[in-house]
């Protein structure tokens, strides 16, 4: 598997309204999109840093993945996401290499990307996401 680039770094925050101005004022970044992904019980905010993005993640429900993460570990780096081509083929390839998958098939994520997560038990403790831009018809 050869990722094309780091798509984004996901950072869990308690409050986007507090975190967005911090990233804008402190680092001079511009939040270009805020989006809710209801299926994942999360609200996201994106910043570009070169080709890579920073994705801030705020839980919309205490029992959502980000809510549970913050409750257990506190705010901070949640995951790293790699851009790939042929996400389903990459998942199949990784499964054959005994990498534990959270998602055996891609699902829709923020910014319309197809996404899938690899379990941190197989990636040295780092929740890892694969992302692919959907193909246009």
VOBA-1610 file (N, C-alpha, C; in pm, whole numbers, padded with zeros to 5 digits, always signed):
BEGIN
Unk+00085-00118+00000Unk+00000+00000+00000Unk+00089+00124+00000Unk+00058+00218-00087Unk+00132+00343-00091Unk+00037+00461-00080Unk+00029+00522+00039Unk-00054+00642+00050Unk+00001+00752-00041Unk-00088+00836-00093Unk-00042+00946-00177Unk+00006+01064-00094Unk-00055+01082+00024Unk-00014+01189+00115Unk-00091+01174+00246Unk-00051+01251+00346Unk-00130+01258+00469Unk-00249+01346+00437Unk-00368+01289+00443Unk-00490+01363+00410Unk-00522+01462+00520Unk-00522+01412+00644Unk-00544+01503+00757Unk-00501+01439+00887Unk-00491+01523+00988Unk-00468+01479+01126Unk-00593+01521+01203Unk-00658+01425+01266Unk-00780+01450+01342Unk-00748+01481+01487Unk-00803+01590+01537Unk-00780+01633+01675Unk-00914+01647+01745Unk-00932+01572+01853Unk-01055+01578+01931Unk-01052+01702+02020Unk-01161+01779+02015Unk-01174+01899+02098Unk-01311+01896+02167Unk-01319+01965+02279Unk-01448+01971+02349Unk-01544+02068+02283Unk-01490+02178+02226Unk-01575+02284+02176Unk-01513+02350+02053Unk-01576+02332+01937Unk-01525+02393+01814Unk-01525+02545+01823Unk-01625+02603+01889Unk-01632+02749+01897Unk-01515+02808+01974Unk-01454+02729+02058Unk-01335+02773+02130Unk-01208+02738+02051Unk-01207+02620+01990Unk-01087+02571+01922Unk-01060+02641+01789Unk-01164+02669+01711Unk-01143+02732+01580Unk-01070+02865+01592Unk-01116+02958+01677Unk-01044+03085+01688Unk-00899+03068+01735Unk-00874+02968+01820Unk-00736+02943+01865Unk-00648+02909+01745Unk-00691+02818+01659Unk-00610+02779+01543Unk-00595+02895+01444Unk-00700+02976+01432Unk-00692+03091+01341Unk-00598+03197+01394Unk-00611+03233+01521Unk-00529+03341+01579Unk-00386+03297+01606Unk-00368+03177+01657Unk-00236+03131+01696Unk-00150+03092+01576Unk-00207+03021+01481Unk-00130+02969+01369Unk-00157+03041+01237Unk-00252+03135+01238Unk-00284+03207+01115Unk-00355+03122+01011Unk-00417+03013+01057Unk-00491+02926+00965Unk-00632+02978+00947Unk-00696+02936+00839Unk-00834+02976+00811Unk-00921+02852+00808Unk-01024+02851+00891Unk-01120+02741+00889Unk-01202+02758+00761Unk-01195+02658+00674Unk-01266+02670+00545Unk-01394+02590+00541Unk-01418+02503+00640Unk-01542+02424+00637Unk-01574+02372+00776Unk-01701+02379+00811Unk-01754+02315+00932Unk-01867+02226+00884Unk-01868+02101+00931Unk-01964+02004+00880Unk-02001+01906+00991Unk-02127+01869+00996Unk-02170+01765+01089Unk-02184+01634+01013Unk-02129+01529+01071Unk-02144+01394+01016Unk-02229+01317+01118Unk-02360+01320+01095Unk-02455+01265+01193Unk-02429+01119+01224Unk-02397+01039+01123Unk-02376+00895+01145Unk-02262+00870+01243Unk-02165+00963+01249Unk-02050+00945+01337Unk-02062+01029+01465Unk-02176+01099+01480Unk-02202+01181+01598Unk-02089+01281+01623Unk-02053+01352+01515Unk-01940+01444+01523Unk-01964+01567+01436Unk-01907+01676+01478Unk-01903+01800+01401Unk-01756+01829+01375Unk-01722+01861+01250Unk-01583+01879+01212Unk-01556+02021+01164Unk-01433+02062+01179Unk-01386+02190+01124Unk-01251+02162+01058Unk-01232+02218+00938Unk-01111+02189+00861Unk-01026+02314+00837Unk-00895+02291+00840Unk-00793+02391+00809Unk-00693+02327+00714Unk-00642+02403+00617Unk-00537+02352+00528Unk-00402+02400+00576Unk-00307+02308+00572Unk-00167+02339+00599Unk-00090+02272+00486Unk-00061+02348+00379Unk-00002+02288+00261Unk-00103+02193+00199Unk-00059+02069+00170Unk-00148+01970+00112Unk-00225+01894+00221Unk-00183+01909+00344Unk-00244+01836+00456Unk-00349+01924+00524Unk-00444+01858+00587Unk-00548+01929+00660Unk-00541+01894+00808Unk-00588+01985+00888Unk-00615+01961+01030Unk-00766+01951+01040Unk-00815+01843+01102Unk-00958+01824+01122Unk-00984+01827+01272Unk-01056+01930+01316Unk-01099+01935+01456Unk-01230+01860+01467Unk-01244+01780+01571Unk-01361+01694+01590Unk-01427+01722+01724Unk-01554+01762+01719Unk-01632+01785+01840Unk-01747+01684+01842Unk-01763+01616+01952Unk-01871+01518+01963Unk-02006+01590+01971Unk-02105+01534+01902Unk-02240+01588+01911Unk-02324+01507+02010Unk-02272+01393+02054Unk-02339+01307+02151Unk-02233+01250+02245Unk-02259+01246+02374Unk-02160+01192+02469Unk-02120+01047+02438Unk-02211+00968+02378Unk-02179+00829+02349Unk-02117+00810+02211Unk-02089+00918+02141Unk-02022+00908+02011Unk-01875+00877+02029Unk-01809+00835+01921Unk-01668+00798+01930Unk-01579+00909+01987Unk-01602+01033+01947Unk-01519+01144+01997Unk-01552+01174+02143Unk-01681+01168+02178Unk-01720+01188+02318Unk-01654+01086+02408Unk-01654+00960+02367Unk-01591+00853+02445Unk-01440+00873+02453Unk-01380+00913+02340Unk-01236+00936+02337Unk-01197+01045+02437Unk-01269+01158+02434Unk-01237+01269+02523Unk-01259+01230+02669Unk-01365+01154+02695Unk-01392+01110+02832Unk-01278+01022+02884Unk-01225+00937+02798Unk-01120+00843+02839Unk-00981+00905+02840Unk-00949+00983+02734Unk-00812+01033+02716Unk-00797+01184+02721Unk-00911+01255+02716Unk-00904+01400+02710Unk-00886+01446+02566Unk-00892+01577+02542Unk-00874+01631+02407Unk-00733+01601+02357Unk-00718+01594+02227Unk-00585+01573+02170Unk-00592+01502+02037Unk-00475+01458+01990Unk-00467+01390+01860Unk-00551+01263+01867Unk-00642+01250+01773Unk-00734+01135+01768Unk-00691+01034+01663Unk-00654+01081+01543Unk-00615+00989+01436Unk-00532+01059+01329Unk-00468+00977+01249Unk-00400+01025+01129Unk-00468+00959+01010Unk-00486+01036+00904Unk-00556+00986+00786Unk-00464+00993+00664Unk-00456+00881+00593Unk-00377+00873+00471Unk-00470+00870+00350Unk-00437+00946+00247Unk-00510+00940+00121Unk-00456+00820+00043Unk-00549+00743-00012Unk-00511+00625-00091Unk-00596+00620-00217Unk-00549+00544-00311Unk-00626+00512-00431Unk-00673+00368-00417Unk-00798+00341-00452Unk-00851+00205-00443Unk-00868+00161-00299Unk-00947+00234-00222Unk-00959+00209-00079Unk-01004+00065-00047Unk-01099+00012-00121Unk-01144-00125-00092Unk-01031-00225-00115Unk-00955-00207-00222Unk-00842-00295-00248Unk-00737-00283-00139Unk-00715-00161-00088Unk-00617-00142+00021Unk-00665-00214+00147Unk-00795-00205+00176Unk-00850-00274+00293Unk-00833-00426+00279Unk-00861-00479+00161Unk-00845-00622+00136Unk-00700-00664+00155Unk-00610-00583+00102Unk-00466-00609+00112Unk-00421-00610+00259Unk-00467-00512+00335Unk-00429-00502+00476Unk-00485-00618+00557Unk-00609-00656+00528Unk-00670-00768+00600Unk-00590-00896+00575Unk-00542-00916+00453Unk-00459-01034+00422Unk-00327-01031+00499Unk-00284-00911+00538Unk-00161-00895+00616Unk-00189-00897+00766Unk-00310-00942+00803Unk-00352-00954+00943Unk-00360-00820+01017Unk-00385-00712+00943Unk-00412-00583+01007Unk-00559-00584+01047Unk-00586-00552+01173Unk-00724-00552+01223Unk-00796-00428+01170Unk-00907-00451+01101Unk-00985-00342+01042Unk-01103-00308+01132Unk-01131-00181+01147Unk-01256-00138+01210Unk-01365-00141+01104Unk-01330-00097+00984Unk-01423-00096+00871Unk-01371-00189+00763Unk-01449-00292+00728Unk-01408-00384+00621Unk-01446-00329+00484Unk-01531-00227+00484Unk-01571-00160+00360Unk-01575-00010+00389Unk-01545+00071+00288Unk-01548+00216+00309Unk-01689+00267+00336Unk-01695+00379+00407Unk-01821+00448+00434Unk-01799+00596+00407Unk-01908+00671+00407Unk-01899+00815+00379Unk-01850+00889+00503Unk-01758+00981+00480Unk-01706+01065+00587Unk-01722+01212+00551Unk-01660+01296+00630Unk-01665+01440+00607Unk-01604+01472+00470Unk-01646+01582+00415Unk-01601+01632+00285Unk-01631+01535+00171Unk-01727+01444+00193Unk-01767+01351+00089Unk-01667+01240+00060Unk-01565+01226+00144Unk-01465+01122+00122Unk-01518+00985+00158Unk-01465+00883+00093Unk-01486+00745+00135Unk-01377+00716+00238Unk-01417+00664+00353Unk-01321+00645+00463Unk-01333+00505+00521Unk-01226+00463+00588Unk-01225+00337+00662Unk-01115+00348+00766Unk-01140+00290+00883Unk-01044+00297+00992Unk-00978+00162+01017Unk-00850+00170+01057Unk-00772+00054+01099Unk-00763+00058+01250Unk-00770-00056+01314Unk-00770-00061+01461Unk-00632-00026+01515Unk-00627+00057+01620Unk-00498+00095+01678Unk-00417-00024+01731Unk-00482-00135+01762Unk-00409-00254+01809Unk-00316-00306+01700Unk-00347-00276+01575Unk-00265-00321+01463Unk-00171-00214+01410Unk-00180-00093+01464Unk-00102+00018+01409Unk-00022+00090+01519Unk+00029+00011+01613Unk+00114+00062+01720Unk+00048+00173+01800Unk-00083+00157+01825Unk-00156+00248+01911Unk-00212+00372+01844Unk-00197+00383+01712Unk-00244+00501+01641Unk-00369+00465+01559Unk-00482+00528+01592Unk-00600+00510+01509Unk-00568+00567+01372Unk-00582+00483+01269Unk-00542+00522+01134Unk-00662+00514+01042Unk-00679+00619+00964Unk-00791+00628+00870Unk-00735+00628+00728Unk-00804+00556+00640Unk-00775+00564+00497Unk-00886+00646+00433Unk-00850+00733+00340Unk-00947+00820+00273Unk-00927+00813+00123Unk-01039+00820+00052Unk-01032+00824-00093Unk-01139+00919-00145Unk-01098+01002-00238Unk-01193+01089-00307Unk-01283+01000-00392Unk-01415+01012-00381Unk-01501+00927-00464Unk-01481+00956-00613Unk-01495+00853-00689Unk-01480+00868-00835Unk-01604+00936-00891Unk-01584+01026-00985Unk-01696+01095-01046Unk-01750+01012-01160Unk-01882+01012-01174Unk-01946+00933-01281Unk-01954+01010-01409
//
